[in-house]
Amino acid sequence: MNGFDIVMVIAIILFARLGVRLVTGYIKMRKASENEEEKTKE
């Protein structure tokens, strides 16, 4: 592995972690907004 391969592996890992964090945050926000909508309907 040369230096470019190592940099690519690190970049892929960081982007994967960022993507997972964004997806989990989006799901939490969506659940929170659904819960607020249910409370306003009652």
C-alpha positions as CSV (number, residue, x, y, z in Angstrom):
1,M,0.0,0.0,0.0
2,N,1.4,3.4,-0.9
3,G,0.5,6.6,0.7
4,F,-2.5,7.3,-1.6
5,D,-4.1,4.0,-0.7
6,I,-3.9,4.8,3.0
7,V,-5.4,8.3,2.5
8,M,-8.2,6.8,0.5
9,V,-9.0,4.2,3.2
10,I,-9.1,6.9,5.9
11,A,-11.3,9.1,3.8
12,I,-13.8,6.3,3.0
13,I,-14.0,5.4,6.7
14,L,-14.6,9.0,7.7
15,F,-17.3,9.5,5.0
16,A,-19.0,6.2,6.1
17,R,-19.1,7.4,9.7
18,L,-20.5,10.8,8.6
19,G,-23.2,9.1,6.5
20,V,-24.3,6.9,9.4
21,R,-24.5,9.9,11.7
22,L,-26.6,11.8,9.2
23,V,-29.0,8.9,8.6
24,T,-29.5,8.2,12.3
25,G,-30.0,12.0,13.0
26,Y,-32.6,12.2,10.2
27,I,-34.5,9.1,11.5
28,K,-34.5,10.6,15.1
29,M,-35.8,14.0,13.7
30,R,-38.5,12.3,11.7
31,K,-39.7,10.2,14.7
32,A,-39.7,13.4,16.8
33,S,-41.8,15.3,14.3
34,E,-44.3,12.3,14.0
35,N,-44.7,12.3,17.8
36,E,-45.4,16.0,17.8
37,E,-48.0,15.6,15.1
38,E,-49.7,12.8,17.0
39,K,-49.9,15.0,20.1
40,T,-51.5,17.9,18.2
41,K,-54.1,15.6,16.8
42,E,-55.3,14.4,20.2
